[in-house]
Amino acid sequence: MAKKPVIAIVFHEKINDYYGDALEQLGGIPIYLQPGKEAFLSPWIDGVMLTGGGDPMASLFGEAKITESAVPDVRRDLFEIQVVRHCVEKNIPLLGICRGMQMINIALGGDIHQDITRCYGSSLEHRQQGNYHIPSHRIRIVEKSHLHRLWNRNSLMVNSCHHQCVRRLGKGLVASAYADDGVIEALEGQGIMAVQYHPERMYPRLEESLLFEDLIKRAKGLL
């Protein structure tokens, strides 16, 4: 029987069960890592997931915090920067979700817009209210991207719970999906997949199942 891959889910004080439940149901073994725990250095971890949460601190990309940005969790931010760089160095597969996507980008030298409405002025609902199991806007998937091959479709309706977004891309990253207003909604790179929406809330829809399965397969060395 093939060994199940161990996937480390990085979080801080609280986390919902959706992340781990999806991974476990699809054949992974989820474990939970908090800032200060150095277990991510262990060789028995096969993959890493960075989850949603609060706004990253602006000083990480050379800016001052604006009014619309929440007070950052400095300990978590610094921990996740370390995790991302370790994963890239050791070629450990990564999946970033919402804030997780932004942190991957920042860790690799990119930056973010601290508030979407300041730069896009969009009427598109990026911070939906209510049930995150229900999609709120469309994303367009870049042809020939890994995400396009994975889903085999050009667009998808997704949920949305963010007011910040990726601006300048980090080293080795490319955008693989956009919202209709131009906001980057997915990134990918060598060993990296990241989405701005919350797939764990829309699982077990086919596309979300494929996204989590992709991390598990990459962690098993099958891709």
C-alpha positions as CSV (number, residue, x, y, z in Angstrom):
1,M,0.0,0.0,0.0
2,A,1.4,3.4,-1.0
3,K,2.4,5.7,1.8
4,K,0.1,8.6,2.4
5,P,1.8,12.0,2.1
6,V,2.0,14.2,5.2
7,I,0.8,17.7,4.5
8,A,1.6,20.5,7.0
9,I,-1.1,23.1,7.3
10,V,0.3,26.4,8.6
11,F,-2.0,28.5,10.8
12,H,-1.9,30.6,14.0
13,E,-4.5,30.8,16.8
14,K,-7.5,29.2,15.1
15,I,-8.4,27.3,12.0
16,N,-11.5,25.7,10.6
17,D,-11.6,22.0,9.9
18,Y,-12.3,22.4,6.1
19,Y,-8.6,22.3,5.1
20,G,-7.7,19.1,6.9
21,D,-10.9,17.4,6.2
22,A,-10.4,17.8,2.4
23,L,-6.9,16.6,2.5
24,E,-7.7,13.6,4.7
25,Q,-10.7,12.5,2.5
26,L,-8.5,12.7,-0.6
27,G,-5.7,10.6,0.8
28,G,-3.4,12.9,2.7
29,I,-2.4,13.1,6.4
30,P,-2.8,16.6,7.6
31,I,-0.8,18.0,10.5
32,Y,-1.0,21.5,11.9
33,L,1.9,23.9,12.4
34,Q,1.9,27.1,14.4
35,P,4.5,29.9,14.5
36,G,7.5,28.8,16.5
37,K,7.1,25.1,15.7
38,E,10.1,24.0,13.7
39,A,8.6,20.7,12.6
40,F,8.3,22.1,9.0
41,L,12.1,21.4,8.8
42,S,11.4,17.6,9.3
43,P,12.1,15.4,6.4
44,W,8.9,13.5,6.9
45,I,6.7,16.4,5.8
46,D,5.8,15.9,2.1
47,G,3.9,19.1,1.3
48,V,2.7,22.4,2.9
49,M,-0.5,24.4,2.8
50,L,-0.6,28.1,3.7
51,T,-4.1,29.1,4.8
52,G,-6.2,32.2,4.9
53,G,-6.1,34.8,7.6
54,G,-5.3,38.5,8.3
55,D,-3.4,41.1,6.3
56,P,0.4,40.6,5.9
57,M,2.5,43.4,7.4
58,A,3.3,46.0,4.8
59,S,6.9,46.4,6.0
60,L,7.6,43.0,4.4
61,F,7.4,44.7,1.0
62,G,8.7,48.1,1.9
63,E,5.5,50.0,2.6
64,A,3.8,51.6,5.5
65,K,0.5,50.2,6.7
66,I,-2.6,52.1,5.3
67,T,-5.8,52.7,7.2
68,E,-7.7,49.9,5.4
69,S,-5.2,47.3,6.4
70,A,-5.7,45.3,9.6
71,V,-3.1,45.1,12.4
72,P,-0.7,42.4,11.3
73,D,0.3,39.2,13.1
74,V,4.0,39.7,13.0
75,R,4.9,36.4,14.4
76,R,2.8,34.5,11.9
77,D,4.1,36.6,9.0
78,L,7.8,36.0,9.7
79,F,7.1,32.3,10.3
80,E,5.4,31.9,7.0
81,I,8.1,33.7,5.1
82,Q,10.6,31.2,6.6
83,V,8.3,28.3,5.7
84,V,7.9,29.4,2.0
85,R,11.6,29.9,1.5
86,H,12.4,26.6,3.1
87,C,9.9,24.8,0.9
88,V,11.4,26.4,-2.3
89,E,14.9,25.6,-1.2
90,K,14.0,21.9,-0.4
91,N,11.6,21.5,-3.3
92,I,8.6,20.8,-1.0
93,P,5.3,21.2,-2.8
94,L,3.3,24.3,-1.7
95,L,-0.4,25.2,-1.9
96,G,-1.4,28.8,-0.9
97,I,-5.0,29.8,-0.2
98,C,-6.1,33.5,0.0
99,R,-3.6,35.1,2.4
100,G,-1.4,32.1,1.8
101,M,-1.1,33.1,-1.9
102,Q,-0.1,36.6,-0.9
103,M,2.5,35.4,1.6
104,I,4.1,33.1,-1.0
105,N,4.3,36.0,-3.4
106,I,5.8,38.3,-0.7
107,A,8.3,35.7,0.4
108,L,9.6,35.4,-3.1
109,G,10.2,39.1,-3.5
110,G,6.8,40.2,-4.8
111,D,4.3,42.6,-3.2
112,I,0.6,43.3,-2.9
113,H,-1.9,46.1,-3.2
114,Q,-3.0,46.9,0.4
115,D,-6.6,47.6,-0.7
116,I,-8.2,46.6,-4.0
117,T,-10.6,49.6,-4.1
118,R,-7.7,52.1,-4.0
119,C,-6.1,50.7,-7.1
120,Y,-8.9,49.0,-9.1
121,G,-12.0,50.9,-7.9
122,S,-13.9,47.7,-8.9
123,S,-17.6,47.1,-8.4
124,L,-16.7,43.4,-8.4
125,E,-17.4,41.8,-5.0
126,H,-14.1,40.6,-3.7
127,R,-15.2,40.6,0.0
128,Q,-18.5,38.8,-0.1
129,Q,-20.7,38.8,2.9
130,G,-22.3,35.5,4.1
131,N,-22.0,32.0,2.9
132,Y,-18.6,31.2,1.5
133,H,-19.9,27.9,0.0
134,I,-21.6,30.1,-2.6
135,P,-19.5,31.6,-5.4
136,S,-19.6,35.4,-5.9
137,H,-17.6,36.1,-9.1
138,R,-15.9,34.6,-12.1
139,I,-12.2,34.0,-12.6
140,R,-10.6,33.5,-16.1
141,I,-7.9,30.8,-16.3
142,V,-4.8,31.4,-18.3
143,E,-4.5,28.9,-21.2
144,K,-1.5,26.4,-21.0
145,S,-1.1,27.1,-17.3
146,H,-1.0,24.2,-14.8
147,L,-4.3,25.3,-13.4
148,H,-5.9,25.2,-16.9
149,R,-4.6,21.7,-17.5
150,L,-5.8,20.6,-14.0
151,W,-9.3,22.0,-14.4
152,N,-9.6,21.8,-18.2
153,R,-11.7,24.9,-18.4
154,N,-11.4,28.6,-19.2
155,S,-13.3,30.1,-16.3
156,L,-14.8,29.2,-12.9
157,M,-17.2,30.8,-10.5
158,V,-15.5,31.2,-7.0
159,N,-16.1,32.6,-3.6
160,S,-14.1,35.7,-2.5
161,C,-13.0,37.0,0.9
162,H,-10.2,39.5,0.5
163,H,-9.5,43.2,0.2
164,Q,-5.8,42.9,-0.7
165,C,-4.3,41.4,-3.9
166,V,-1.1,40.5,-5.6
167,R,0.6,43.3,-7.4
168,R,4.2,42.6,-8.6
169,L,4.9,38.9,-8.9
170,G,7.6,37.2,-6.9
171,K,10.6,35.4,-8.4
172,G,9.6,32.3,-10.5
173,L,5.9,33.0,-10.2
174,V,3.4,33.5,-13.0
175,A,-0.3,34.5,-12.8
176,S,-2.6,31.6,-13.9
177,A,-6.0,33.2,-13.3
178,Y,-7.6,36.7,-13.2
179,A,-10.9,38.2,-12.1
180,D,-12.8,40.2,-14.7
181,D,-11.5,43.4,-13.2
182,G,-7.8,42.3,-13.6
183,V,-7.1,41.2,-10.0
184,I,-4.7,38.2,-10.0
185,E,-6.7,35.2,-8.7
186,A,-4.1,32.4,-9.0
187,L,-0.3,31.9,-9.1
188,E,2.0,29.1,-9.9
189,G,5.6,28.3,-10.1
190,Q,8.0,25.4,-9.7
191,G,6.4,23.2,-6.9
192,I,3.9,26.0,-6.2
193,M,0.2,26.5,-6.7
194,A,-1.8,29.3,-5.1
195,V,-5.3,30.6,-5.4
196,Q,-6.9,33.8,-4.0
197,Y,-10.3,32.3,-3.2
198,H,-11.2,29.7,-0.5
199,P,-11.4,26.2,-2.2
200,E,-11.8,24.5,1.2
201,R,-15.2,26.2,1.5
202,M,-16.4,24.9,-1.9
203,Y,-15.0,21.4,-1.6
204,P,-16.1,18.7,-2.6
205,R,-16.9,20.4,-5.9
206,L,-14.9,18.8,-8.7
207,E,-12.4,21.7,-9.2
208,E,-11.6,22.0,-5.5
209,S,-11.2,18.2,-5.3
210,L,-8.7,18.3,-8.2
211,L,-6.8,21.2,-6.6
212,F,-6.3,19.4,-3.3
213,E,-5.5,16.1,-5.1
214,D,-2.9,18.0,-7.1
215,L,-1.1,18.9,-3.9
216,I,-1.3,15.3,-2.6
217,K,0.1,14.0,-5.9
218,R,2.9,16.5,-5.9
219,A,3.7,15.6,-2.3
220,K,3.8,11.9,-3.4
221,G,6.2,12.8,-6.2
222,L,3.7,11.8,-8.9
223,L,3.8,15.1,-10.8
